[in-house]
Amino acid sequence: MLSYKEAEEKAERILVDGMGEALILKREEGYYALYFFFGLYGRKAPDPEEEPDFVEGPKAEPDFRDPFDQVKWLERNGYTVFINESK
């Protein structure tokens, strides 16, 4: 798993809101979004070595939700424990 620092260096696009960041990466098999939900902890930025809370992909196109919308989607679809508990 990539750390925030490693993913940020490779990101083609970054979605940012008050919930956190989604780093969009392109790999051979398609696009991925690595979600860092640091806003849930009241923090303003992730730790550089932090691993993502949620990963989505691969997708053929880079059409991913903003972090806030992703958290709401996860909750509506029954994902109650999606935060990376290794933090």
N, C-alpha and C positions, 0 to 999 in steps of 0.2 A: 504494500500500500504506500502511496506517495504521501509525504508530509506536505503541509501547507506551502512551505518554501519551495519544495521541488515542483509541486503542481502549479504554483503561481508563475514560475519561470517558464513552464510549458504551455500555459493557458492561452488559448486563442481569443477568449472573451471572458469577462468577469461580470457576473450579475451581483449587485450589492443592494442591500436594504437594511433596515434596522434589526432584522433577525440574524443576518450573517452574510455569507458570500457563497456563490456557486461558481466554481472555476470550470470552464468548459474546455475540454481537451479533445483533440482529434488523434485517434489511433488507427491502425490498419483496419480494424473491424468496425469502426464508426466513431461517433461522438459520445463522450461521457461527460457527466456533470458530477463534480465532487462538491458536496455541500458541507459547509462549516457553519454550524448554528451557534456561534459564540454569543450572539445577542441574547439567547435564552439564559445565559449565565450572568447577564449584566455587563459583559465585557464589550469593548469597542473594537477589538482586533483579536485574531487568533494567535496563538503561540506559533512561531515558525516551524516547530517540530510536530505540531498537532496533526493527527490523522483525521480524515473526514468523518462526519457523523453519518452521512448517507451518500451512497453512490448510485447514480442512475445511468443506464445505458447498457449496451451500445444502441445508438439510434443513427439512422441514415442522415438525418438533418439535425443541426444544433438547436432544436426547439425545446428548451427546458424552461421550467417555471422559476420565477424569482424565489429566493429562500423563504420568504413569508408564505407565499402561495404553496410552496412545496410542503412546509410544515402543516398547513391547513389540509392539504390533500392527503397527507399521510394520516392525520388524525381522523378525517372523514372515512378513510378506507380501512380503519381498524388497526393501524400501526400505532400502538401505544408506547412501545419501547423502541425508538429508532436512534436515540442518542448513543454515540460511541461510549460505552461504559468503561473503556480502558483509560479514559482521561482522568 
